[in-house]
Amino acid sequence: MKSSLLNIVLVGPPGSGKTTTGRLLAQSLDWQFLDIDLVIEARLGCTIQEFFAKNGETQFRREETETLQDLLASNLAETVVATGGGIMTTEGNFALMQKLGHVIGLKATVASLAQRLHGDSSRPLLAQDDATAGEPKARLISRLQQLLIKRERVYQLPPLLIETDSRSPNEVAAEIVRHLRLAED
């Protein structure tokens, strides 16, 4: 499929399927796949968790913005880009992503996100220890609910939002391709 769009940028909360769906989507389009978190880790020479622990969230959000600016400057084309769950919380990042390509939001219920993320300790904002909140999965659900409430406005910004709860990543990728084909006609 040839598209007039330069790239596709997937956004949404942690666990919504951006990376898994992004890889499958890139494969189906015969495009490149890029995970912004992996680009940042390569650039920083450490994991996101390590960077968060040493430098905090504010500095990490600056790194995300710089990475978006670098991607724009690189004239990236025919690439599916998976973003981190909080990238849209920084003012101006959504506009940068729109310049990069077609921004598509993935969404899921808290229950689905918790199911997908349970046992994943790689997400700094969700992996914090909190002995007062109950069982680990209950703590995760509570953090996800708080995160979704805090970010609700930005997760609604993309013109195309796709629910991933009851769909496999392959089905979500196929739906994105269908939407892009309809948009081209």
ZADO-1210 file (C-alpha; in nm, 4 decimals, padded with zeros to 6 digits):
<atoms>
<atom x="00.0000" y="00.0000" z="00.0000" code="MET" pos="1"/>
<atom x="00.1464" y="00.3324" z="-00.1030" code="LYS" pos="2"/>
<atom x="00.0322" y="00.6204" z="00.1095" code="SER" pos="3"/>
<atom x="00.0581" y="00.9949" z="00.0871" code="SER" pos="4"/>
<atom x="00.1264" y="00.9862" z="00.4606" code="LEU" pos="5"/>
<atom x="00.4905" y="00.9888" z="00.5549" code="LEU" pos="6"/>
<atom x="00.4515" y="00.7796" z="00.8706" code="ASN" pos="7"/>
<atom x="00.2030" y="00.6404" z="01.1195" code="ILE" pos="8"/>
<atom x="00.2454" y="00.7338" z="01.4845" code="VAL" pos="9"/>
<atom x="00.0710" y="00.5166" z="01.7444" code="LEU" pos="10"/>
<atom x="-00.0186" y="00.6749" z="02.0781" code="VAL" pos="11"/>
<atom x="-00.2133" y="00.5639" z="02.3823" code="GLY" pos="12"/>
<atom x="-00.1816" y="00.4452" z="02.7398" code="PRO" pos="13"/>
<atom x="00.0710" y="00.1858" z="02.8534" code="PRO" pos="14"/>
<atom x="-00.0476" y="-00.1601" z="02.7531" code="GLY" pos="15"/>
<atom x="-00.2782" y="-00.0437" z="02.4748" code="SER" pos="16"/>
<atom x="-00.0748" y="-00.2355" z="02.2155" code="GLY" pos="17"/>
<atom x="00.1316" y="00.0333" z="02.0453" code="LYS" pos="18"/>
<atom x="00.4507" y="-00.1705" z="02.0090" code="THR" pos="19"/>
<atom x="00.2965" y="-00.5074" z="01.9258" code="THR" pos="20"/>
<atom x="00.0429" y="-00.3595" z="01.6835" code="THR" pos="21"/>
<atom x="00.3052" y="-00.1252" z="01.5402" code="GLY" pos="22"/>
<atom x="00.5373" y="-00.4106" z="01.4475" code="ARG" pos="23"/>
<atom x="00.2540" y="-00.6006" z="01.2783" code="LEU" pos="24"/>
<atom x="00.1304" y="-00.2878" z="01.1000" code="LEU" pos="25"/>
<atom x="00.4787" y="-00.2084" z="00.9685" code="ALA" pos="26"/>
<atom x="00.5107" y="-00.5654" z="00.8470" code="GLN" pos="27"/>
<atom x="00.1772" y="-00.5539" z="00.6655" code="SER" pos="28"/>
<atom x="00.2641" y="-00.2228" z="00.4970" code="LEU" pos="29"/>
<atom x="00.6227" y="-00.3308" z="00.4260" code="ASP" pos="30"/>
<atom x="00.7398" y="-00.0257" z="00.6214" code="TRP" pos="31"/>
<atom x="01.0010" y="00.0220" z="00.8925" code="GLN" pos="32"/>
<atom x="00.9099" y="-00.0003" z="01.2608" code="PHE" pos="33"/>
<atom x="01.0518" y="00.2285" z="01.5274" code="LEU" pos="34"/>
<atom x="00.9847" y="00.2249" z="01.9013" code="ASP" pos="35"/>
<atom x="01.0639" y="00.5671" z="02.0477" code="ILE" pos="36"/>
<atom x="01.1437" y="00.4187" z="02.3887" code="ASP" pos="37"/>
<atom x="01.4134" y="00.1980" z="02.2327" code="LEU" pos="38"/>
<atom x="01.5548" y="00.4951" z="02.0405" code="VAL" pos="39"/>
<atom x="01.5748" y="00.6927" z="02.3649" code="ILE" pos="40"/>
<atom x="01.7420" y="00.4040" z="02.5494" code="GLU" pos="41"/>
<atom x="02.0019" y="00.3700" z="02.2735" code="ALA" pos="42"/>
<atom x="02.0660" y="00.7432" z="02.2809" code="ARG" pos="43"/>
<atom x="02.0949" y="00.7582" z="02.6609" code="LEU" pos="44"/>
<atom x="02.2908" y="00.4367" z="02.7002" code="GLY" pos="45"/>
<atom x="02.0628" y="00.3132" z="02.9794" code="CYS" pos="46"/>
<atom x="01.7108" y="00.1852" z="03.0327" code="THR" pos="47"/>
<atom x="01.4199" y="00.4206" z="03.0762" code="ILE" pos="48"/>
<atom x="01.3757" y="00.2905" z="03.4312" code="GLN" pos="49"/>
<atom x="01.7391" y="00.3753" z="03.5135" code="GLU" pos="50"/>
<atom x="01.7057" y="00.7204" z="03.3563" code="PHE" pos="51"/>
<atom x="01.3799" y="00.7865" z="03.5450" code="PHE" pos="52"/>
<atom x="01.5396" y="00.6835" z="03.8759" code="ALA" pos="53"/>
<atom x="01.8406" y="00.9099" z="03.8243" code="LYS" pos="54"/>
<atom x="01.6890" y="01.2092" z="03.6413" code="ASN" pos="55"/>
<atom x="01.3129" y="01.2021" z="03.6964" code="GLY" pos="56"/>
<atom x="01.0094" y="01.2253" z="03.4733" code="GLU" pos="57"/>
<atom x="01.0535" y="01.5890" z="03.3692" code="THR" pos="58"/>
<atom x="01.3943" y="01.5241" z="03.2146" code="GLN" pos="59"/>
<atom x="01.2653" y="01.2076" z="03.0475" code="PHE" pos="60"/>
<atom x="00.9805" y="01.4051" z="02.8855" code="ARG" pos="61"/>
<atom x="01.2434" y="01.6455" z="02.7474" code="ARG" pos="62"/>
<atom x="01.4257" y="01.3473" z="02.5966" code="GLU" pos="63"/>
<atom x="01.1012" y="01.2343" z="02.4295" code="GLU" pos="64"/>
<atom x="01.0529" y="01.5788" z="02.2752" code="THR" pos="65"/>
<atom x="01.4132" y="01.5907" z="02.1525" code="GLU" pos="66"/>
<atom x="01.3700" y="01.2456" z="01.9994" code="THR" pos="67"/>
<atom x="01.0560" y="01.3593" z="01.8135" code="LEU" pos="68"/>
<atom x="01.2434" y="01.6660" z="01.6860" code="GLN" pos="69"/>
<atom x="01.5333" y="01.4463" z="01.5720" code="ASP" pos="70"/>
<atom x="01.2936" y="01.2128" z="01.3897" code="LEU" pos="71"/>
<atom x="01.1357" y="01.5089" z="01.2104" code="LEU" pos="72"/>
<atom x="01.4770" y="01.6400" z="01.1098" code="ALA" pos="73"/>
<atom x="01.5762" y="01.2973" z="00.9768" code="SER" pos="74"/>
<atom x="01.3028" y="01.3029" z="00.7099" code="ASN" pos="75"/>
<atom x="01.1724" y="00.9689" z="00.8317" code="LEU" pos="76"/>
<atom x="00.9326" y="00.8092" z="00.5828" code="ALA" pos="77"/>
<atom x="00.7231" y="00.4951" z="00.5564" code="GLU" pos="78"/>
<atom x="00.7736" y="00.4125" z="00.9218" code="THR" pos="79"/>
<atom x="00.5331" y="00.3033" z="01.1917" code="VAL" pos="80"/>
<atom x="00.6344" y="00.4743" z="01.5150" code="VAL" pos="81"/>
<atom x="00.5285" y="00.3413" z="01.8565" code="ALA" pos="82"/>
<atom x="00.5448" y="00.6027" z="02.1303" code="THR" pos="83"/>
<atom x="00.5631" y="00.5869" z="02.5068" code="GLY" pos="84"/>
<atom x="00.2394" y="00.6174" z="02.7004" code="GLY" pos="85"/>
<atom x="00.3179" y="00.9622" z="02.8390" code="GLY" pos="86"/>
<atom x="00.4629" y="01.1321" z="02.5325" code="ILE" pos="87"/>
<atom x="00.1462" y="01.3313" z="02.4695" code="MET" pos="88"/>
<atom x="00.1520" y="01.4877" z="02.8165" code="THR" pos="89"/>
<atom x="00.4224" y="01.7311" z="02.7048" code="THR" pos="90"/>
<atom x="00.2845" y="02.0441" z="02.5430" code="GLU" pos="91"/>
<atom x="00.3714" y="02.0541" z="02.1732" code="GLY" pos="92"/>
<atom x="00.4500" y="01.6847" z="02.1279" code="ASN" pos="93"/>
<atom x="00.1152" y="01.6095" z="01.9643" code="PHE" pos="94"/>
<atom x="00.1835" y="01.8812" z="01.7047" code="ALA" pos="95"/>
<atom x="00.5301" y="01.7340" z="01.6407" code="LEU" pos="96"/>
<atom x="00.3777" y="01.3889" z="01.5933" code="MET" pos="97"/>
<atom x="00.1205" y="01.5304" z="01.3489" code="GLN" pos="98"/>
<atom x="00.4066" y="01.6732" z="01.1432" code="LYS" pos="99"/>
<atom x="00.5742" y="01.3324" z="01.1530" code="LEU" pos="100"/>
<atom x="00.2700" y="01.1481" z="01.0192" code="GLY" pos="101"/>
<atom x="-00.0812" y="01.0246" z="01.0800" code="HIS" pos="102"/>
<atom x="-00.1406" y="00.9991" z="01.4569" code="VAL" pos="103"/>
<atom x="-00.3617" y="00.7074" z="01.5622" code="ILE" pos="104"/>
<atom x="-00.4724" y="00.6492" z="01.9189" code="GLY" pos="105"/>
<atom x="-00.5115" y="00.3043" z="02.0694" code="LEU" pos="106"/>
<atom x="-00.7327" y="00.2673" z="02.3740" code="LYS" pos="107"/>
<atom x="-00.8391" y="-00.0056" z="02.6140" code="ALA" pos="108"/>
<atom x="-01.0221" y="-00.0411" z="02.9428" code="THR" pos="109"/>
<atom x="-00.8350" y="-00.0361" z="03.2722" code="VAL" pos="110"/>
<atom x="-00.9097" y="-00.4078" z="03.3143" code="ALA" pos="111"/>
<atom x="-00.7492" y="-00.4919" z="02.9789" code="SER" pos="112"/>
<atom x="-00.4494" y="-00.2679" z="03.0419" code="LEU" pos="113"/>
<atom x="-00.3960" y="-00.4227" z="03.3867" code="ALA" pos="114"/>
<atom x="-00.4190" y="-00.7738" z="03.2420" code="GLN" pos="115"/>
<atom x="-00.1572" y="-00.6906" z="02.9786" code="ARG" pos="116"/>
<atom x="00.0759" y="-00.5076" z="03.2176" code="LEU" pos="117"/>
<atom x="00.0530" y="-00.7347" z="03.5219" code="HIS" pos="118"/>
<atom x="00.4048" y="-00.8463" z="03.6109" code="GLY" pos="119"/>
<atom x="00.5719" y="-00.5854" z="03.3854" code="ASP" pos="120"/>
<atom x="00.8135" y="-00.3888" z="03.6030" code="SER" pos="121"/>
<atom x="00.9628" y="-00.1891" z="03.3158" code="SER" pos="122"/>
<atom x="00.7222" y="00.1052" z="03.3428" code="ARG" pos="123"/>
<atom x="00.8445" y="00.3599" z="03.5987" code="PRO" pos="124"/>
<atom x="00.5118" y="00.5292" z="03.6670" code="LEU" pos="125"/>
<atom x="00.3332" y="00.1984" z="03.7212" code="LEU" pos="126"/>
<atom x="00.6024" y="-00.0026" z="03.9019" code="ALA" pos="127"/>
<atom x="00.6396" y="00.2127" z="04.2133" code="GLN" pos="128"/>
<atom x="00.6126" y="00.0339" z="04.5470" code="ASP" pos="129"/>
<atom x="00.3044" y="00.1238" z="04.7471" code="ASP" pos="130"/>
<atom x="00.2425" y="-00.1019" z="05.0451" code="ALA" pos="131"/>
<atom x="-00.0813" y="00.0734" z="05.1415" code="THR" pos="132"/>
<atom x="-00.2791" y="00.0050" z="04.8238" code="ALA" pos="133"/>
<atom x="-00.3393" y="-00.3696" z="04.8594" code="GLY" pos="134"/>
<atom x="-00.2403" y="-00.6554" z="04.6314" code="GLU" pos="135"/>
<atom x="-00.0036" y="-00.5885" z="04.3387" code="PRO" pos="136"/>
<atom x="-00.2738" y="-00.6156" z="04.0707" code="LYS" pos="137"/>
<atom x="-00.5036" y="-00.3893" z="04.2731" code="ALA" pos="138"/>
<atom x="-00.2217" y="-00.1337" z="04.2981" code="ARG" pos="139"/>
<atom x="-00.1661" y="-00.1566" z="03.9234" code="LEU" pos="140"/>
<atom x="-00.5363" y="-00.1034" z="03.8543" code="ILE" pos="141"/>
<atom x="-00.5411" y="00.1949" z="04.0887" code="SER" pos="142"/>
<atom x="-00.2350" y="00.3522" z="03.9222" code="ARG" pos="143"/>
<atom x="-00.3791" y="00.2910" z="03.5760" code="LEU" pos="144"/>
<atom x="-00.7089" y="00.4521" z="03.6739" code="GLN" pos="145"/>
<atom x="-00.5247" y="00.7568" z="03.8081" code="GLN" pos="146"/>
<atom x="-00.3060" y="00.7742" z="03.4980" code="LEU" pos="147"/>
<atom x="-00.6028" y="00.7519" z="03.2591" code="LEU" pos="148"/>
<atom x="-00.7933" y="01.0216" z="03.4484" code="ILE" pos="149"/>
<atom x="-00.4874" y="01.2488" z="03.4433" code="LYS" pos="150"/>
<atom x="-00.4232" y="01.1909" z="03.0715" code="ARG" pos="151"/>
<atom x="-00.7813" y="01.1559" z="02.9481" code="GLU" pos="152"/>
<atom x="-00.7777" y="01.4812" z="02.7489" code="ARG" pos="153"/>
<atom x="-00.4569" y="01.4059" z="02.5596" code="VAL" pos="154"/>
<atom x="-00.5561" y="01.0475" z="02.4796" code="TYR" pos="155"/>
<atom x="-00.8649" y="01.1858" z="02.3035" code="GLN" pos="156"/>
<atom x="-00.6654" y="01.4147" z="02.0690" code="LEU" pos="157"/>
<atom x="-00.5936" y="01.1766" z="01.7781" code="PRO" pos="158"/>
<atom x="-00.8572" y="01.1958" z="01.5026" code="PRO" pos="159"/>
<atom x="-00.8691" y="00.8153" z="01.4867" code="LEU" pos="160"/>
<atom x="-00.9092" y="00.6162" z="01.8092" code="LEU" pos="161"/>
<atom x="-00.9170" y="00.2385" z="01.7956" code="ILE" pos="162"/>
<atom x="-01.0363" y="00.0194" z="02.0812" code="GLU" pos="163"/>
<atom x="-00.8033" y="-00.2756" z="02.1388" code="THR" pos="164"/>
<atom x="-00.9866" y="-00.4612" z="02.4184" code="ASP" pos="165"/>
<atom x="-01.1579" y="-00.7312" z="02.2188" code="SER" pos="166"/>
<atom x="-00.9181" y="-00.7417" z="01.9237" code="ARG" pos="167"/>
<atom x="-00.5905" y="-00.9158" z="01.8612" code="SER" pos="168"/>
<atom x="-00.2956" y="-00.6979" z="01.7559" code="PRO" pos="169"/>
<atom x="-00.3366" y="-00.8388" z="01.4020" code="ASN" pos="170"/>
<atom x="-00.7009" y="-00.7272" z="01.3966" code="GLU" pos="171"/>
<atom x="-00.6065" y="-00.3793" z="01.5199" code="VAL" pos="172"/>
<atom x="-00.3352" y="-00.3495" z="01.2524" code="ALA" pos="173"/>
<atom x="-00.5835" y="-00.4600" z="00.9855" code="ALA" pos="174"/>
<atom x="-00.8352" y="-00.2004" z="01.1050" code="GLU" pos="175"/>
<atom x="-00.5726" y="00.0733" z="01.0801" code="ILE" pos="176"/>
<atom x="-00.4918" y="-00.0343" z="00.7223" code="VAL" pos="177"/>
<atom x="-00.8649" y="-00.0254" z="00.6379" code="ARG" pos="178"/>
<atom x="-00.8986" y="00.3256" z="00.7771" code="HIS" pos="179"/>
<atom x="-00.5943" y="00.4450" z="00.5830" code="LEU" pos="180"/>
<atom x="-00.7265" y="00.2962" z="00.2597" code="ARG" pos="181"/>
<atom x="-01.0636" y="00.4647" z="00.3144" code="LEU" pos="182"/>
<atom x="-00.8886" y="00.7943" z="00.3811" code="ALA" pos="183"/>
<atom x="-00.6961" y="00.7644" z="00.0532" code="GLU" pos="184"/>
<atom x="-01.0083" y="00.7011" z="-00.1573" code="ASP" pos="185"/>
</atoms>
